[in-house]
Amino acid sequence: ELLTASDDNTAKLWNAHSGACLRTLSGHCSLVMSASFSPDAKLVLTASADGTAKLWSAESGECFRTLAEHRDSVLFAEFSPGGSAVSTASRDRTAKLWRTQSGECFRTLEGHIDWVRSAVVSPDGASVLTASDDGTAKLWSSESGICLRTLEGHRNLVVCAAFSPSGDLVLTASGDRTAGIWKAQSGVCLRMLEGHRDPVWSATFSPDGAVVLTASGDRTAKLWSAASGECFRTLEGHHRGLWSAVFSQDGALVLTASGDRTAK
């Protein structure tokens, strides 16, 4: 199944083979900014401009929990790798960690001076990575909430950040039209991926960590070698800018989402 989030205040589940809409998740009262599956694919997590994140049953489409402690729009929400926690990022300049089972907020990460665009938990669960409109990404201790490291080098807002599957690298996407690959341990920037003509709105590693996938407002997605930084493929076909691009679980397929109201 595929999962999409939309400005029409809903998320939708689709049959990946037929393209048929299986289920519509309705309940937010403003734009749905992101939607993701739990690791076991039994739950769906949505983030909305209405200031909440919601947990849903993927099977029934029923909302069973609302996470509502942010003071502004929730721009991003994602499950931790084990699924026991949820991370959220907000325009209120904070990120939060929540327990999936109870909905309790157990950690608030404060330190960015502008909107926090994304927040993800590391593969080992020990740290949290945030991206912000203040032009930085930050690494935090999941246990203490202390900021461990600030990644500086982009010339514009950092719209998302992700860990490599092994957790030793960090990937950032920026409004400066580049994506950056960094060492998680030291915060050193290894390489900048340059080639897009408009802001890069998303960046992610392939499941094996060998390839980077970026999506841009220039209407394209690009595939890059994580080791060399070389762009070896450009995906074209959308009529407006792309908001995101992700790999399938086996890394064989790419799914893109665009302002032209389609996913491919």
N, C-alpha and C positions, 0 to 999 in steps of 0.2 A: 504494500500500500504506500501511497504518497501522501504527504501532508503539506498544505499550503496555508498561509496567513494573508489576510487581505484588508484593504482600507474600507471594505463594506461591513466591518465589525465582526466578521466571522472567520473561522478556520474551517477547512474542508479536508476530508479524507477521500482519496481517489483510488480506483483500481489501476495499478501501474501498467497492466497489459491492455485493457480496453479504453482507458481514459475516462471511464464512467465515475461520476461522483457518488460515493457510497454513503457519506454522512456529512452533515453540516453542524458545526459546533457553534451554537448561538447563545449569547449570554452577556458578552461584553457590550458596553454602551459607547464605545469609541473604537478607533482603528486598532486592529490586531497587528502588532509590530513583529512578533515572531511566534513560531510554533515548532515544537520538537517532541519526538517520541521518547519514552523512557527506554533504558537499555533492553528491557524484555518486550518492548512494543505494546505493553498492555495499557499504558497511560499516555496521555497527551498533556503537554504543558504549553500554555499560551501566555503572552505578555501583551498588555494593551495600554494605549494612551489614556484609558480611563483610570489609570493609577493602580491597577491590580494585575496579578498573575492568577491564572486559574488552572486547576487540575481536573482532567476529564477521563472518563473511561473510554478507551479507544473502541471498545466493542459496542457500547450502547450510545456513546455520544453524550452521556450525562455528566454535568459538572458536579463534582462532589466536594470541592474545596476552593476557597478564594483566599489568596494571599494579599493582604491589604494594609501594609504598614508604610509603604512609600508615600511621599508627600507630593509627587508629581508623576508624569507618565512613566510607565515601565517600558523600556525600549527593547529589552532582551530578557529571556529566561531560558535556562537549560538545566537538565538533570546532571548530577555528578556521575562519573563513570560507573559507580556501583548502584546508582539510582536511589540511594537512601537520603540524599539531600538535593536541594534545588538552589541554583544561584540566579539572582536577578540584578539587573542594571537599570538605573533610572536617571531621569532629568533632574532629580533632586540632588545629584552629584554624589550619590552613594551606590554601593552594591550591597546586597544582603544575601545571607545563607539561611535556608529554611529546612526543617525536617519534613521529608515527603509524607511520612505517616501521620504526623500530628498537625502540620502546617505552622509549627512554632518557628518564629524567627530567632535564631540563636547567635547570629553575628552580623554586625553592620560595619562595612569597610568605608572609612571616611578619610579623605586626603586629596582627592581630585578637586580642581577648582572650576570645573565645567561639567556638562552632562557626561554621565558614564554610559557608553554605548553598548558594551558587552561585558560579561563576567563569566568565566569558565573555571571549573575545578580541574586541577592537574590529574593525570592518570593514576598517580599514587595517592591522591586525595590530600596531600600535605599542603598544597598552595592553591591560591586563586589568582587568576590573571584578568586584569581589567583593561579596557580601552576607553579613552576619553576625548572629548572635544578640546581638552586643554593641550592636545598634541602629544600626550604621553601614554604609555602603557605602564601598569604597575603590577608587581608580584607581591602577594600578601601571604602571610601565614594563616592557614585555615583555622588553626587552633587558637591563636592569640589575636588575630586580626591586625597584627602589626605589618606595616609596609616594609618588605624586605629589599625591594629594588625598584628603581624607576628607569624605564627604557626611553631615552630621549634621542632624537635624531630626525624625526619627521618634521616637515615644514608646514603642516596643516593638521587638522583634527585626525585622530586615530579612531576609525569607525568600528573596527573589530580586531580581536586578537585571539589566537588559538595555540594550543600546545601541539607538538608533534606526538605521534602515537607513543614514543618512548619517553616523552616528557623532557628531553634534554634540549629541545629547541622551541623557540617561540616565533610565531608568525603574526605580523601586523599588517593591516590594510589602512590606507590613508587617503585623505582628500588631496594630498600632494601628488596623486596619480601613481604612487609607488606602493609596493608591498615590501616589508622588511623581514629578514630572517635573523634571529638573535640567539645567542647562547643563554639558556635559562639561568644557569648557575652564576654567570658573570655579568650578564646584561650587555655583553659586547655584540655589536651589529656585525654579522658575517657578510651580508650582501643585501643590496637593494635591487628589487626587480622592477626595471624600468621598461616601458613600452606602451602602456595605456595612454590614451589621449584625454581622459577625463578621470574624475575621482574613482578610486578603487573601493567598492562598497563591501566586498567580502573577500576573504582569503582563507583557504583551508588546506591541510595536508591530505594526501591520499592515505588509505588504510595502512599501506606499508611504509609511509613516510618519505618515499622517493620522489613524489611529484607534488607540486603546489598548484592549486586551482584558484584563479582570481576572477572576479566579476566586476565590471566597470560601467559607469555611465556612458561610455563610448559605444555601447550596444554589443560589446563582445565579452566573452570569457576567454581566458588564456590558460594554457598548461605549461608549466615551467619545471625544469630539473631543479630539485632542491639542492643538489650538490654543486652544480655549476652556475645556477641562476639563468640558464639559457631558456628562452621561450621556444618550444618546439611545436606548438599548435595553437591556432586561434579559432574559436568557435563563433561563427557569424550566422545570423538569421532572424534575430529579433529586430523589431522596428522602433523600439525605444530603449532607453538605458536599462541595464541589468541591475537588480538589487542584490541578488545572491546566486551562488552556484555551489553545489555539493556533489560529492561522490556517492555512488551506491555502496553498499556494505562490502562488496567484493572488489570495488575500485574499477570495474569494467565500464560503468556508465556514469554520465554526468547529468545532473538535473539543474536547469537554470530557471530563474524567475525574473520577470521583466515588467517595466512600467507599461508595456503594451497589453497588459492584462492576461498574458499567457505564461505558462511554464512549458519548457521543452525538455 
